[in-house]
Amino acid sequence: MSSDILIRLFQSRDSESLVTLWQNVLPSSQPWNEPTSVLYRKTDRNDDLVFVAEQNGAVVGAVMGGYDGIRGWIYSLAVSPDHRRRNVGRMLMDQAESALVGLGCPKVNLQVRSTNSEVLEFYQRCGYVIEDRASLGKRLTTKHESPGDPVPTIQVTGRISLSQITNDDRSTYLRHLNATDEFRTNMCTIPYPYTEFDADQWLSKAARETLAQDHSRSWAIRNESGELIGGVGLIEIIETQKAEIGYWLAKPYWGQGVMTQVLCCLCRFAFDQYRLQRIHAEVFATNPRSASVLMKAGFRLEGTLRNEFFRDDQSLDIRIFGLLKEELRQ
């Protein structure tokens, strides 16, 4: 019965089950369709358009949606063989279509191999019609992953440096970000527990990151031994010469002035190299430690966004701090 099937948003804990499902149901020899890489690229978008069907805690189906402001797309609908003909596929499609409608999407498209008559019949039962169109495609990269340009190494002090994030940092990310739930409490984007999928997704994103495409740059904060002890990044570096800065630091290094030094050094670099005129940071009002770090680096409190963020049925105020080029501390 489909009544015991739950359709919900994908969560990082579903990653292994979802990849296995796609490998079994939608096998492909094309490297750009490799399920793990597809999932990393899709969840990087944070568009809440990946849905799974769950029964008794097991993932038995999944679908992805996409929307570019013109039309929507349906990708990678898969239902495990022993759960077919139980309305699971239709439930997933209904959920994806509802989400697209909520985004203002006026029309949705999908592609099916012309020889796959069973799948064509399923989509026709869902209300889709075969259109008189030619499907064209072009690969923009020769590999399924497009490596980005490495960030420059920046020496902060004799003990602290900023450098490229690498796959060798994986275990350190897992150790530091699972050491305390305070990162989730104090930040919008770091989950807790921090899973292997979360780490692999972030490493994949950092490897692909380029200033031209992503408008972002991310650095590992390293100690004198080269070990990762935190992270810092510039987000949405845009032509209007401004950016947002985000950061985290491993708990053993709190209260030592490390992050203040990092912020001063990176902001100076960003103002000079990226020709920025303004850098801002967003901090939960419940996080006075981070606010203090920013002010020590020269940032000024510019205002409070009330009830700006919602989590666990609670609303949180966000405080905005800004730094202008002429205010940078020497």
Secondary structure, DSSP 4 states (H G I P E B T S, - for coil): -GGG-EEEE--GGGHHHHHHHHHHHS----GGG-HHHHHHHHHHT--S-EEEEEETTEEEEEEEEEE-SS-EEEEEEEE-GGGTTSSHHHHHHHHHHHHHHHTT---EE----TT-HHHHHHHHHTT----S-------S-SSSS---PPPPPEE-SSS-EEE---GGGHHHHHHHHTS-THHHHH-SS--SS--HHHHHHHHHHHHH--HHHHS-EEEEEE-TT--EEEEEEEEEEETTTEEEEEEEE-GGGTTSSHHHHHHHHHHHHHHHHS--SEEEEEEETT-HHHHHHHHHTT-EEEEEEEEEEEETTEEEEEEEEEEEGGG---
